[in-house]
């Protein structure tokens, strides 16, 4: 097992989720971070999941629809989305939004995003 390995999300292969949405992942022992590139005009898809989600906006502006609330976020904005709440993100303006999501424990449906790190963890 390696003690520490440096990675750069700009050089990782991005997963194309759908037109206008791409992502990469990075993990620790019990946490996964997913960086999303959200293009203006992308199709929005309201959804919910049983995971708490921490959201950090790094670039661009995003309108978040969370339950019955709507908030606009800009770089530096952070929010918590509780489990099982219907939500979605809508980029606003002309700039690509960079949205960093944090989940703990690691979502099994996102584990494929971090396969490149398998040598960093024993028994995986």
C-alpha angles and dihedrals in degrees: 000000000000118000094219137350127192118228133176121210090210091066099041121102107259121225111228104223094179137317107317097012126091131161147183130192140218126185146194128195095291105003137070128200118201120195113205127197106208117192121209109257094026118151110264119222118194110216144154134208137184092251130096108236128205113201126199122181112215100171138008130011127288133188109215121204108199115172105308094338129094121195133173117225131195133182109312094026117132131186142169121230110199121223119277096016117133108242146152141176125236118190112222127200127019101293126096108249121226109208119184114202122194123200131180125219100032112267109239091213088061098044091099088066091066102041088113087070096054093111089060094065128060119235097016 
